[in-house]
Amino acid sequence: MGLIVLSIMISIILGCCVWLVLGEKFPVKDEQKWPPLNNIVCYGMILAVPVYLVIFFTF
């Protein structure tokens, strides 16, 4: 349980960092972009599985 919580927290932090670098990209190929919070959540969800796997195989 702690591993899942840790990976979610790290993926949220990394999602914020990715949003700062890439900006508002979602939805792709659409003029109207989502609000920043939706983009951060989307980046966080994309990063959740890789972060979990890295933490799982490291520890």
C-alpha positions as CSV (number, residue, x, y, z in Angstrom):
1,M,0.0,0.0,0.0
2,G,2.8,2.4,0.8
3,L,4.4,1.7,-2.5
4,I,1.3,2.7,-4.4
5,V,0.9,5.9,-2.3
6,L,4.6,6.8,-2.9
7,S,4.4,6.2,-6.6
8,I,1.2,8.3,-6.9
9,M,2.8,11.2,-5.0
10,I,5.9,11.0,-7.1
11,S,3.9,10.8,-10.3
12,I,1.9,13.9,-9.3
13,I,5.1,15.8,-8.7
14,L,6.6,14.7,-12.0
15,G,3.3,15.5,-13.7
16,C,3.6,19.0,-12.5
17,C,7.2,19.2,-13.7
18,V,6.3,17.8,-17.1
19,W,3.4,20.3,-17.4
20,L,5.9,23.1,-16.7
21,V,8.1,21.9,-19.5
22,L,5.6,20.8,-22.1
23,G,2.6,23.0,-21.2
24,E,-1.0,22.4,-22.2
25,K,-1.0,19.8,-25.0
26,F,-4.3,17.9,-24.3
27,P,-6.5,17.3,-26.2
28,V,-4.2,16.8,-29.1
29,K,-5.1,18.3,-32.4
30,D,-7.8,20.5,-30.9
31,E,-7.9,24.3,-30.8
32,Q,-9.6,24.4,-27.4
33,K,-7.2,23.1,-24.7
34,W,-8.1,21.8,-21.3
35,P,-7.5,23.8,-18.1
36,P,-4.1,23.4,-16.5
37,L,-5.4,21.1,-13.7
38,N,-6.7,18.6,-16.2
39,N,-3.4,18.5,-18.1
40,I,-1.5,17.9,-14.8
41,V,-3.8,15.0,-13.9
42,C,-3.4,13.6,-17.4
43,Y,0.4,13.8,-17.2
44,G,0.3,12.3,-13.7
45,M,-1.8,9.3,-14.9
46,I,0.5,8.7,-17.8
47,L,3.5,8.7,-15.5
48,A,1.9,6.6,-12.7
49,V,2.7,3.2,-14.2
50,P,6.3,3.9,-15.1
51,V,7.0,5.4,-11.7
52,Y,5.4,2.5,-9.9
53,L,7.5,0.0,-12.0
54,V,10.7,1.8,-11.3
55,I,10.1,2.0,-7.6
56,F,8.9,-1.7,-7.5
57,F,12.0,-3.0,-9.3
58,T,14.4,-0.7,-7.4
59,F,13.2,-1.6,-3.9
